[in-house]
Amino acid sequence: MAFPPVREELRGIEPYGAPQLDVPVQLNTNENPYGPSEACADDVAAAVRAAATSLNRYPDREHVELRAALAAYLARDTPHPITPDQVWAANGSNEVMLQLLQAFGGPGRTAVSFAPTYSMYPEYARDTHTRWVAGRRADDFGLDLGAARELVEAEQPHVVFLPSPNNPTGTALAPEAIGALCELVGERGIVVVDEAYGEFRRAGTASALELLPEHRNLVVTRTMSKAFAAAGLRLGYFAADPAIADAIRVVRLPYHLSSITQAVALAALRHAPELLAAVDSLRTERDATVTWLRDLGLDVADSDANFVLFGTFGDRRAVWEGLLALGVLIRETGPEGWLRVSIGTADEMAAFRQALATVIKDVVKDATTHSSKEQS
């Protein structure tokens, strides 16, 4: 028997993670390129200092103060009240998703989503011994509601993942589609709308938070990693019926959120207007990037996120490597032939445009040269 004696389905599997390379322009992990101000950093440092004086004690395992602050923040995106008992937080939305499958998935249960979508979902399912089924999205990466209905009726899933905006395509879902699937799943299961990029959605695109009073099986997840410029904090959370939050309390590890994490998250929420101030400029830069890529003659998915999926390339690896050679790192992800670029600062996006124009020109030149040699 091979060592170590790991579970067979994990043997030989590479861990998830985008490439971490030291290049001048890093546009591959959908981070907010604008860090916190000195004032915010000072408040965070003071909060950590205060929390450090009681590190001999366990943290508040129910993170009551943080749940109240998150509820107040979420209330901005819905006309309906959000109460602290509807909110739950964990170490990044990754842990939130894992906890949801620990509580509502598991052996003999099924989770579904619609590809292309976030590549971690099937890994959460694998790690919780939940059966995984992936349907397909429409050609424009939207949700084909008819096909989605058929899949849900056939598989009778206990968990449905509906990222909106979707990663890696940036596609947002219509509230009507979300509501229809909530009704179809009923109280047999839960529907998880992953709004990790929700703050970047275009004007007129509603948050699924507005649907919470209508569907007690709906869970809307968020993160502070993206719009809040707090990827290093690792704080994810959700809003749902209080009974769902109570169910997660059963499977969470004791004291899963450290005192430091809670203190830093509360400090960040106190500076929400400042930290979110860059969202509008990132939206503008995103829309300009979509237009520029389309002007190049490329296919570009409509995006409500802080990234853009574009293609298609016969050899996307060659394009990715060409950009990397010029000091620009983007993500090779999504359907075959597509690439994803995170939206960075104006200078970073200018560097990306210059590099991509150069790479595409070189790729076309190489293809023409190769074709000429074959004909001769």
C-alpha positions in Angstrom: 0.0 0.0 0.0 1.3 3.4 -0.9 2.2 5.9 1.8 0.7 8.0 3.2 -2.6 6.0 3.6 -4.7 8.8 2.3 -8.3 8.2 1.1 -8.2 6.7 -2.4 -10.2 9.5 -4.0 -7.6 12.0 -2.7 -4.5 10.2 -3.9 -2.5 12.1 -6.5 -4.8 15.2 -6.3 -3.2 18.6 -6.6 -4.4 21.1 -4.0 -6.5 24.0 -5.3 -4.9 27.3 -5.8 -4.1 29.9 -8.4 -0.4 30.3 -9.4 1.5 32.6 -6.9 4.2 34.2 -9.0 6.3 37.3 -8.3 5.5 39.4 -11.4 4.9 43.2 -11.6 1.2 42.9 -12.6 -0.9 40.3 -10.8 -4.4 40.0 -12.1 -5.3 36.4 -11.5 -7.1 36.1 -8.1 -9.8 38.8 -8.2 -8.4 40.8 -5.3 -9.2 44.4 -4.8 -6.1 46.3 -5.8 -6.7 49.2 -3.5 -5.6 48.5 0.1 -6.9 50.1 3.3 -5.9 53.6 4.2 -3.5 54.5 7.1 -6.5 55.4 9.2 -8.2 52.0 8.6 -4.9 50.2 9.2 -4.5 52.1 12.5 -8.0 51.2 13.6 -7.3 47.5 12.7 -4.0 47.6 14.7 -5.7 49.2 17.7 -8.5 46.5 17.5 -5.9 43.8 17.4 -4.0 45.3 20.3 -7.2 45.4 22.4 -8.1 41.8 21.5 -4.5 40.7 22.3 -5.0 41.6 26.0 -7.5 38.8 26.4 -6.0 36.1 24.2 -5.8 33.8 27.2 -9.6 33.5 26.9 -11.5 31.8 24.1 -13.3 34.1 21.6 -17.0 34.6 21.5 -18.0 31.3 19.8 -21.3 32.9 18.6 -19.5 36.1 17.4 -22.6 38.1 18.4 -21.2 41.6 17.9 -19.9 40.7 14.4 -23.1 39.1 13.3 -25.0 42.3 14.3 -22.5 44.4 12.4 -22.8 42.2 9.3 -26.6 42.2 9.5 -26.5 46.0 9.5 -24.2 46.0 6.5 -26.3 43.6 4.5 -29.5 45.6 5.2 -28.3 48.2 2.7 -29.0 45.7 -0.1 -32.6 44.8 0.7 -35.7 46.6 1.8 -36.3 43.8 4.3 -34.7 43.7 7.7 -31.8 41.4 8.3 -31.4 40.3 11.9 -28.3 39.0 13.6 -29.8 35.5 14.1 -30.0 35.2 10.3 -26.3 35.7 9.9 -23.4 33.4 10.3 -19.7 34.0 9.6 -16.6 31.7 9.2 -13.0 31.8 7.9 -13.7 32.8 4.4 -16.7 31.9 2.2 -14.8 28.6 1.6 -15.4 27.5 5.2 -19.0 28.8 5.0 -19.6 26.5 1.9 -17.9 23.6 3.6 -20.1 24.0 6.7 -23.2 24.2 4.6 -22.4 20.8 3.0 -21.4 19.3 6.4 -24.9 20.2 7.6 -27.0 19.7 4.5 -24.9 17.4 2.3 -23.1 14.2 3.2 -23.4 10.5 2.4 -26.5 9.7 0.5 -27.1 13.4 -0.4 -26.6 15.3 -3.6 -25.3 18.8 -4.5 -25.6 20.4 -7.9 -24.5 23.4 -9.8 -24.2 24.5 -13.4 -20.8 24.6 -15.2 -18.7 26.5 -15.9 -18.7 27.6 -12.3 -16.5 27.9 -9.2 -14.1 25.0 -9.3 -14.1 24.6 -5.5 -17.7 23.5 -5.3 -17.0 19.8 -6.3 -14.1 19.8 -3.9 -16.4 20.8 -1.0 -18.7 18.0 -2.1 -15.8 15.5 -2.2 -14.6 16.5 1.2 -18.0 16.0 2.8 -18.8 12.7 0.9 -21.6 14.5 -0.9 -22.6 13.3 -4.4 -21.8 15.9 -7.0 -23.7 16.6 -10.2 -22.8 19.4 -12.6 -25.4 20.6 -15.2 -24.5 23.0 -18.0 -25.1 26.7 -18.5 -26.4 28.3 -21.7 -24.0 29.3 -24.4 -23.9 32.9 -23.1 -23.1 31.5 -19.6 -26.5 32.4 -18.3 -28.7 29.9 -16.5 -30.9 27.8 -18.9 -33.9 27.7 -16.5 -35.6 24.9 -18.4 -32.5 22.7 -18.3 -31.9 23.6 -14.6 -35.4 22.6 -13.7 -35.0 19.2 -15.5 -31.8 18.5 -13.6 -33.2 19.5 -10.2 -36.3 17.3 -10.8 -34.2 14.4 -11.9 -31.5 14.6 -9.2 -33.6 15.8 -6.3 -30.6 17.6 -4.8 -30.2 18.7 -1.2 -27.9 21.6 -2.0 -28.0 23.8 -5.1 -25.1 26.2 -5.7 -26.0 29.3 -7.7 -23.1 31.8 -7.8 -24.3 35.3 -8.8 -22.2 36.8 -10.2 -20.7 33.5 -11.4 -17.0 32.7 -11.2 -15.3 32.5 -13.7 -17.8 34.1 -16.1 -19.1 37.1 -14.1 -22.7 36.3 -15.0 -25.5 37.5 -12.6 -28.7 35.6 -12.2 -32.2 37.0 -12.5 -34.2 36.9 -9.2 -37.0 35.1 -11.0 -34.6 32.2 -11.8 -33.4 32.0 -8.2 -37.0 32.1 -6.9 -38.1 29.4 -9.3 -35.4 27.0 -8.2 -36.0 27.7 -4.5 -39.7 26.7 -5.1 -38.7 23.6 -7.0 -36.2 22.4 -4.4 -38.7 23.2 -1.6 -37.9 22.3 2.0 -36.1 19.1 0.9 -33.0 21.1 0.4 -31.3 24.5 0.3 -30.4 26.9 -2.5 -27.1 28.7 -1.9 -26.6 32.0 -3.9 -22.9 32.8 -3.7 -22.6 36.6 -3.9 -18.8 36.8 -3.3 -18.7 39.5 -6.0 -22.2 40.9 -5.3 -21.0 44.4 -4.5 -19.6 44.7 -8.1 -22.9 44.0 -9.8 -24.1 46.5 -12.4 -26.8 49.1 -11.6 -30.3 47.5 -11.7 -29.1 44.0 -10.7 -30.8 43.0 -7.5 -29.2 41.0 -4.7 -30.8 37.7 -3.8 -31.0 39.1 -0.3 -34.3 40.6 -1.4 -35.8 37.1 -1.8 -35.0 35.9 1.8 -38.5 36.6 3.2 -40.1 34.6 0.4 -37.9 31.5 0.6 -36.9 29.9 3.9 -34.5 27.5 2.0 -32.5 30.3 0.5 -28.9 31.1 1.7 -27.1 34.2 0.4 -23.3 34.1 1.0 -20.9 37.0 0.9 -17.2 37.6 1.6 -15.0 40.5 2.8 -12.2 39.3 0.5 -13.2 41.1 -2.7 -15.0 44.5 -2.5 -13.9 45.1 1.1 -10.2 44.7 0.1 -9.7 42.2 2.9 -8.6 39.0 1.2 -6.0 38.6 3.9 -8.7 38.7 6.6 -10.4 35.5 5.5 -14.0 36.4 6.6 -17.0 35.0 4.8 -20.6 35.0 5.9 -24.2 34.3 5.0 -27.8 35.4 5.6 -30.6 32.9 5.8 -33.5 31.7 7.9 -32.4 31.5 11.5 -33.0 27.8 11.5 -30.3 27.4 8.9 -27.8 29.4 11.0 -28.7 27.2 14.0 -28.0 24.1 11.9 -24.5 25.3 11.1 -23.8 25.9 14.8 -24.0 22.1 15.2 -21.2 21.3 12.7 -18.9 24.3 13.2 -15.7 23.6 15.1 -15.5 25.1 18.6 -14.4 28.8 18.6 -13.8 28.7 14.9 -13.5 32.5 14.6 -10.5 33.8 16.5 -10.7 36.9 18.6 -8.3 38.6 16.2 -10.4 37.7 13.2 -13.6 39.1 14.8 -11.8 42.3 15.9 -10.3 43.0 12.5 -13.6 42.3 10.7 -15.4 44.7 13.0 -12.8 47.4 12.4 -13.1 46.8 8.6 -16.9 47.2 8.8 -16.4 50.5 10.6 -14.5 51.7 7.6 -17.0 50.2 5.0 -17.6 53.5 3.1 -13.8 54.0 2.6 -13.0 50.3 1.7 -16.0 50.2 -0.7 -15.1 53.5 -2.3 -13.0 51.8 -5.0 -15.9 49.6 -6.2 -17.3 52.3 -8.6 -14.0 52.9 -10.2 -13.4 49.2 -10.6 -16.8 48.8 -12.2 -15.9 51.6 -14.7 -12.5 49.9 -15.4 -14.2 46.6 -15.9 -16.7 48.0 -18.4 -13.9 49.7 -20.3 -12.0 46.5 -20.4 -15.0 44.6 -21.8 -15.4 47.2 -24.5 -11.6 47.2 -25.4 -11.5 43.4 -25.6 -14.5 43.3 -27.9 -13.0 46.0 -30.1 -10.1 43.6 -30.5 -12.6 41.1 -32.0 -12.6 38.8 -29.0 -15.5 37.1 -27.3 -16.2 38.6 -23.9 -18.7 37.5 -21.3 -20.9 40.1 -19.7 -19.6 40.7 -16.2 -21.1 41.9 -13.0 -17.9 41.0 -11.1 -14.4 42.5 -10.8 -13.1 40.3 -13.5 -13.6 39.6 -17.2 -13.7 36.3 -19.0 -12.5 36.6 -22.6 -11.4 34.4 -25.5 -11.5 32.3 -27.4 -8.0 31.1 -28.3 -6.8 28.0 -30.1 -3.9 27.8 -27.6 -4.8 29.8 -24.5 -1.7 28.5 -22.7 0.4 30.3 -25.3 -1.4 33.5 -24.7 -1.1 33.1 -20.9 2.6 32.4 -21.1 3.1 35.3 -23.5 1.5 37.7 -21.0 3.5 36.2 -18.1 6.7 36.7 -20.1 5.8 40.4 -20.3 5.1 40.6 -16.5 1.4 40.2 -16.5 -0.3 37.3 -14.6 -3.9 36.4 -15.4 -5.8 33.2 -14.9 -6.1 30.2 -17.2 -9.6 29.0 -16.2 -13.1 28.5 -17.4 -14.1 26.7 -20.6 -11.4 25.6 -23.0 -10.0 28.6 -25.0 -11.0 31.2 -22.4 -8.9 33.4 -20.0 -9.9 35.5 -17.0 -8.4 38.8 -16.1 -9.0 40.5 -12.7 -9.6 44.2 -12.7 -6.7 46.1 -11.3 -5.6 49.7 -11.0 -5.7 51.9 -14.1 -1.9 51.5 -14.5 -2.2 47.7 -14.2 -5.0 47.5 -16.8 -2.9 49.7 -19.2 -0.1 47.2 -18.8 -2.4 44.3 -19.4 -3.8 46.0 -22.6 -0.4 46.7 -23.9 0.9 43.2 -23.2 -2.2 41.4 -24.7 -2.0 43.5 -27.8 1.6 42.5 -28.2 0.9 38.8 -27.5 -2.0 38.6 -29.9 0.1 40.2 -32.6 2.8 37.7 -32.0 0.4 34.7 -31.9 -1.1 35.8 -35.2 2.3 36.3 -36.7 3.5 32.8 -35.5 0.3 31.2 -36.9 0.8 33.0 -40.3 4.4 31.9 -40.5 3.6 28.3 -39.6 0.8 28.2 -42.2 3.2 29.6 -44.9 5.8 27.0 -44.1 3.2 24.2 -44.4 2.0 25.5 -47.8 5.5 25.7 -49.1 
